[in-house]
């Protein structure tokens, strides 16, 4: 299954609508990373704590400036 065929949740689908606006995958990743950080901060107002862990994805391991984020809720 490719990314074009994959079904995403509502929030990721919303973010993907902005993909072309950012021009490059690198700029889109930066937008998503910032959006996730803001979401985690905003969710605290609703009593939800979200942990964001920065880690290199295998496909971008050679480019340390590109990172993926793990988000988990307890």
Phi and psi in degrees as a GROMACS rama.xvg file:
@    title "Ramachandran Plot"
@    xaxis  label "Phi"
@    yaxis  label "Psi"
@TYPE xy
-87.9848  169.234  UNK-2
-60.9908  -31.2469  UNK-3
-67.2253  -28.95  UNK-4
-93.085  -19.2769  UNK-5
-68.0125  139.781  UNK-6
-92.5359  126.671  UNK-7
-109.302  162.395  UNK-8
-72.602  175.326  UNK-9
-59.9086  -44.2598  UNK-10
-67.5772  -44.1731  UNK-11
-66.469  -37.3198  UNK-12
-61.0715  -40.0059  UNK-13
-62.4625  -46.7295  UNK-14
-62.442  -39.3459  UNK-15
-64.5169  -25.8962  UNK-16
-63.1086  -22.6029  UNK-17
-92.9412  -1.11648  UNK-18
-56.369  -51.0054  UNK-19
-63.8944  -30.6335  UNK-20
-59.9732  -30.1114  UNK-21
-89.4958  -8.89156  UNK-22
81.1203  -51.9202  UNK-23
-124.335  158.716  UNK-24
-62.2159  -36.5898  UNK-25
-62.9609  -45.4418  UNK-26
-67.1832  -35.9242  UNK-27
-65.7541  -42.8846  UNK-28
-60.2219  -40.8175  UNK-29
-63.2743  -41.2025  UNK-30
-61.8559  -45.663  UNK-31
-64.1942  -43.8343  UNK-32
-59.0421  -45.9012  UNK-33
-65.7865  -40.1432  UNK-34
-62.5752  -39.8579  UNK-35
-67.3035  -40.904  UNK-36
-61.2493  -44.3903  UNK-37
-65.4906  -42.0296  UNK-38
-60.2895  -45.2755  UNK-39
-59.3437  -41.8102  UNK-40
-66.6839  -43.7034  UNK-41
-66.233  -34.6172  UNK-42
-64.6419  -23.8973  UNK-43
-58.8311  -32.4328  UNK-44
-63.9428  -18.5644  UNK-45
-107.361  15.474  UNK-46
75.9706  17.8304  UNK-47
-109.771  131.727  UNK-48
-108.729  125.721  UNK-49
-119.444  128.998  UNK-50
-98.3203  133.592  UNK-51
-116.903  122.107  UNK-52
-113.6  123.523  UNK-53
-85.6953  127.124  UNK-54
-150.882  153.825  UNK-55
-81.7675  132.479  UNK-56
-80.8373  148.735  UNK-57
-54.6633  -36.0996  UNK-58
-73.8476  -16.3411  UNK-59
-121.616  18.1177  UNK-60
-59.0869  -29.9345  UNK-61
-78.6216  -12.2332  UNK-62
-119.036  88.2334  UNK-63
-61.7291  -18.1631  UNK-64
-74.6503  -15.1326  UNK-65
-101.304  125.409  UNK-66
-135.285  157.448  UNK-67
-107.613  166.304  UNK-68
-128.009  137.697  UNK-69
-103.481  130.596  UNK-70
-121.139  129.092  UNK-71
-135.804  147.088  UNK-72
-116.633  142.91  UNK-73
